[in-house]
């Protein structure tokens, strides 16, 4: 279940999604964040941390 993931698990998933170019699609953040059970600002913070 997504709500049982650790921060590192989520970062790994986000890195994988980012590497596939999904976040280049408009609106992707708004779709991915709820699926990972995190807020949109949190997803942006995770993306910033991956740079």
C-alpha positions as CSV (number, residue, x, y, z in Angstrom):
1,X,0.0,0.0,0.0
2,X,1.2,3.5,-0.9
3,X,0.6,4.9,2.6
4,X,3.1,2.4,4.0
5,X,6.0,3.6,1.8
6,X,9.0,5.2,3.4
7,X,10.3,8.5,2.1
8,X,13.1,6.7,0.4
9,X,10.7,4.4,-1.3
10,X,8.7,7.4,-2.6
11,X,11.9,9.0,-3.8
12,X,12.9,5.9,-5.7
13,X,9.4,5.8,-7.3
14,X,9.5,9.5,-8.2
15,X,13.1,9.1,-9.6
16,X,11.9,6.2,-11.8
17,X,8.8,8.2,-13.0
18,X,11.0,11.3,-13.6
19,X,13.6,9.3,-15.6
20,X,10.7,8.1,-17.9
21,X,9.8,11.7,-18.6
22,X,6.3,11.5,-17.1
23,X,6.7,14.9,-15.4
24,X,7.2,16.6,-18.8
25,X,3.5,16.0,-19.3
26,X,1.3,18.8,-18.2
27,X,-0.8,17.9,-15.1
28,X,1.3,14.8,-14.3
29,X,2.2,16.1,-10.8
30,X,-1.4,16.5,-9.9
31,X,-2.1,12.9,-10.9
32,X,1.0,11.3,-9.4
33,X,0.9,13.0,-6.0
34,X,-2.4,11.6,-4.9
35,X,-1.4,8.1,-6.1
36,X,1.6,8.3,-3.9
37,X,-0.5,9.6,-1.0
38,X,1.5,12.9,-0.8
39,X,0.6,16.5,-1.5
40,X,1.6,18.3,-4.6
41,X,4.0,20.6,-2.8
42,X,5.7,17.5,-1.2
43,X,6.1,16.0,-4.7
44,X,7.7,19.2,-5.9
45,X,10.1,19.1,-2.9
46,X,11.0,15.5,-3.7
47,X,11.6,16.4,-7.3
48,X,13.8,19.3,-6.2
49,X,15.8,16.9,-3.9
50,X,16.5,14.6,-6.9
51,X,18.2,17.4,-8.9
